[in-house]
């Protein structure tokens, strides 16, 4: 079962306990994808995601043990 390093930004930090400061290590089922991660976190809006420092648009990408996933809100202020 892969463990991923997760970092959430801006309002998404509310998906994790405040003391985590938007960071967590999550254990996922074997073969879990970014879509599975979004479902686990109850994220329904469109987000910007990077895996291991590379922008990722394929939400069906399978996550591997040790992957570093960052999720940003796609909405920015002006």
C-alpha positions as CSV (number, residue, x, y, z in Angstrom):
1,X,0.0,0.0,0.0
2,X,1.7,3.2,-1.1
3,X,2.3,6.1,1.2
4,X,2.2,9.5,-0.4
5,X,3.5,12.9,0.9
6,X,0.6,15.4,0.5
7,X,0.7,19.1,0.7
8,X,-2.4,21.2,0.3
9,X,-2.5,24.9,-0.3
10,X,-4.8,27.8,0.6
11,X,-8.4,26.9,1.5
12,X,-7.7,23.2,0.8
13,X,-5.7,23.1,4.1
14,X,-9.1,22.8,5.8
15,X,-9.2,19.2,4.6
16,X,-6.6,18.3,7.2
17,X,-6.3,19.1,10.9
18,X,-5.0,22.7,11.6
19,X,-1.8,21.5,13.3
20,X,-0.8,19.7,10.1
21,X,-0.3,23.0,8.3
22,X,-1.6,21.4,5.1
23,X,0.9,18.5,5.1
24,X,0.2,14.8,5.6
25,X,1.5,11.4,4.8
26,X,-1.5,9.3,3.5
27,X,-1.6,5.6,3.0
28,X,-3.6,4.7,-0.1
29,X,-4.9,1.4,-1.6
30,X,-2.6,-0.3,-4.2
31,X,-3.3,1.2,-7.6
32,X,-4.9,4.4,-6.2
33,X,-5.1,7.3,-8.6
34,X,-5.2,11.0,-8.2
35,X,-9.0,10.8,-8.7
36,X,-9.1,8.3,-5.7
37,X,-7.0,10.8,-3.6
38,X,-9.4,13.7,-4.6
39,X,-12.4,11.5,-3.5
40,X,-10.7,10.6,-0.2
41,X,-10.2,14.3,0.5
42,X,-13.7,15.2,-0.7
43,X,-12.3,17.6,-3.3
44,X,-14.9,18.2,-6.0
45,X,-13.6,21.4,-7.7
46,X,-11.0,21.6,-10.4
47,X,-7.5,21.8,-8.9
48,X,-4.0,22.2,-10.1
49,X,-1.9,19.2,-9.1
50,X,1.8,18.3,-9.2
51,X,3.4,14.9,-8.6
52,X,7.1,14.9,-7.7
53,X,7.4,18.5,-8.9
54,X,5.8,18.0,-12.3
55,X,2.4,19.5,-13.3
56,X,0.0,16.6,-13.7
57,X,-3.3,16.9,-15.6
58,X,-4.1,13.1,-15.9
59,X,-6.3,12.4,-12.8
60,X,-6.1,8.7,-13.7
61,X,-2.4,8.6,-12.9
62,X,-1.6,5.9,-10.4
63,X,0.3,7.0,-7.3
64,X,3.4,5.2,-6.2
65,X,4.9,4.8,-2.8
66,X,6.9,8.0,-1.9
67,X,5.2,10.3,-4.4
68,X,5.0,13.9,-3.4
69,X,1.6,15.4,-4.3
70,X,0.8,19.1,-4.1
71,X,-2.7,20.3,-4.7
72,X,-3.5,24.0,-5.4
73,X,-6.8,25.8,-5.9
74,X,-7.2,26.6,-9.6
75,X,-8.9,29.9,-8.6
76,X,-6.7,32.9,-8.1
77,X,-7.5,36.4,-6.9
78,X,-6.8,39.5,-8.8
